[in-house]
Amino acid sequence: MSERMYGPEPMHIPADYGKIRFSKEELRHILFSVVVLTIAFTLAFSGIIYGDRHIIGLSTAEYFLYYLAVSCVAVFSGFLLHELAHKFVAQKNGAWAEFRSYPMGLAIALFFSVMGFLFAAPGAVYIQGMISKKQNGHISIAGPLTNLVFGGIFIALSMAIVDNILLSYGCYLVGSINLLLAVFNLLPVPPLDGYKVLKWNLPVYIVVMAAAVAMAAGIYLGWWW
């Protein structure tokens, strides 16, 4: 326990203020969400692109193992690191922050994945503490920025890898998922991140949203593949 003085009364600041920490319950929620999402992504990818297995010369077993590997990377970068970015920035600002899964949202993800469609609301980082509007803006934008960074990295890798179609295409899928997640989370609708960022700083919101939309548009216009 440490103390800092603000005026006549001492303010007590916990010794672990600003440190990154996980509870056992939070780790269970994270593991559960990651496993279910990975299954959902694998089912969706393999359902959407099932006919390609003959074109890329994979057996049925190799085909599903390929999309399982791609799904693991997509879930890790697109979902887990997004949520951890929120958590770490919140904790660095002295707030309590822990991830909790949405069992119903995960069940819906599995349901849609069987039909070859990706839609998921796996959970969220819950935050408590004395957080200013600026701090809340920083916490909220951390997730979408993480998706933009990894989206750009994986898209760049997919374009740079010219001698391995499987690796290149896997990077393209992971990058595309990250870019689409960035756009979705930046929509100015509560409780999405974009709504909180917009309330904090309009110019920052416009710049980040414009970058996300431009990069994601490249998926549909064929710029990246």
Secondary structure as UniProt FT lines:
FT   STRAND          2..6
FT   TURN            7..8
FT   STRAND          9..13
FT   TURN            15..18
FT   HELIX           24..48
FT   TURN            49..51
FT   HELIX           52..55
FT   TURN            56..57
FT   HELIX           60..74
FT   HELIX           75..80
FT   HELIX           81..92
FT   TURN            93..94
FT   STRAND          96..101
FT   HELIX           103..114
FT   TURN            115..116
FT   STRAND          123..128
FT   HELIX           133..160
FT   HELIX           165..185
FT   TURN            190..191
FT   HELIX           193..200
FT   HELIX           202..221
//
